[in-house]
Amino acid sequence: MSDENNSQRLKQRVVGAVVLVSLAVIFVPMLLDGDGGRPGDKGPMVPPKPGYRFETLEIPLEVPGTGTAQPAGEAAAPDVEPVAPPAPKPVSAPTPPPKPAATRTTTRSQPATPAPDGGWLVQAGSFSRQANADGLRDRLKAAGYPAYTESVKAEGKGVYRVRIGPYGSKREAEAQLAPVAKGFGVQPMVLGNR
């Protein structure tokens, strides 16, 4: 009976070991992964939002002779001809914001007239080479912005700042940030003029 008892114990140990190894194979990757999901499982795949809008129109069906509208779900009279759907409305491209009129015609390194205290400026860029600053200033002026350059010393080196303005309010100056960034590939910022 001891052989049979030992055989039974051996079977139980083998089954227990198989169960433990199976559980380790399943749960250890989840614990080490950290996200608890299967490899490659990143959630539902949602397509990107389309670049156009859909418009739903509900058109009631007119029953001839009665002058009343019939809901779309009910059957129409057999002698009614189907109505063609309305032509889609043309979608016009958004109009770009108007460019500001130039208020300076000077090309000096300082503004022709200083901004009043409390005025607002847009700094379009800061360059170590004057030729780069002058190039951006000229492109801004050609686009109608009141741009000028300003020479300053920073850490013992000459720095050439390209500025736009002055503007009477911070809101006016902030309105220039997006068009300048998009049109000229710079990261402008609004500054208070002291």
Summary of the structure (lengths in Angstrom):
residues: 194
radius of gyration: 36.5
end to end distance: 102.2
largest distance: 111.7
contacts: 392
relative contact order: 0.11
helix: 30%
strand: 18%
